[in-house]
Amino acid sequence: MGFLFQNYTDWERFEALERGEEVGPPQKPDAEIMAEQFALADLVEPLGWDSIWAFEQHAQPYLMQPNPLAFLMRAAARTKKIDVGTMLVVLPWWNPIRLAEDLAYLQHVLGPGREIYFGVGRGLARRNFKSMGIDPDEARGRFNEVFEIVKKAFTEEMFSYEGEYYSYKDVSIRPAPLSPNPLLNPLGGYTSEPSLIELAKRGFHPLTTPNKTRESYEEEMGRFNAIRIENGHGPANGPVLQVMTFCAESEAEAKEACEQWFYENANATNHAYEIGTENFGSAKGFEAYKSAEGSDFGDGTPESTIQTLLTKFFRDAVWGTPQMCAERIIELEEQFGLSQLVNVTSFGTMPAERSEKSMRLFAEQVMPKIQHLRDEN
């Protein structure tokens, strides 16, 4: 289960504030959304999910989760058996020692026997880089250095490093990590071809988003594995697939609801990444996003992005009756051999009570239908 913490109704006010206009308070305070999402997160273990996942975004109403490890610390302290995962930590925005320390601390809060699935990426949205004071032109270089330093911190008690952005001599992190596991099988998130190639070369396992079609992922998994094998890493684990999920008593109810909330999530993506403006994909190393083939965001216009994402969401997301949801998950497992499927059950302006109802229905009627897949994994 993953949580977005979206304040969708605040986009118009927020963008007016950016333009320097006088604005009033948000229609819905951030505090209300935070409380709702925290309450839903507390249901994850009791309802039977295996793990809880956190995202990372900054400085906009898109996903109000600036520190995924802080959210996972909360989850770890309030649960007894579930694992946790990052979908994803954006490495260029982090001090590597601080990141390594926080990861190690999270291991100790979880305790022995519970895993951290460490998913990472390099970021894309302009506002994120601006708020963190990081030049997006440096994203790839910083990504590589931060990852190497964190890996050293988890595999060497005392280490040194000399790079373009960071330099350390005989440093150590405390408390010592419980194990190097999060860094031995890291997950790499991508939406563009250059990122896929770079991650596969470096031995990451694939972590995917809802932005692409199933056909795209199937073709990409073949390339991902071929590149990994060519570089001596062997085949990848099955992908971790993030899917928007909405379960209802009837197909008609689910379709009517998803028509609104899928649209809102697609529109929020448009706003967050400023698609169709000069700010989208303008930095060094992000050129692929300017083409229709670069990231499956459509032809580069806001209208095309929304329609492209909506088409994918309705065709490939997990939504409908419990039977429909179970059948879709079985299809995804058969097609991809998933290692994890992460349900995102609250997006757009979906009321918390509708999200909770969907979660409970999923737990009661979908999970038993897919238990054989969980047992196999």
Disulfide bonds with the S-S distance in Angstrom:
none
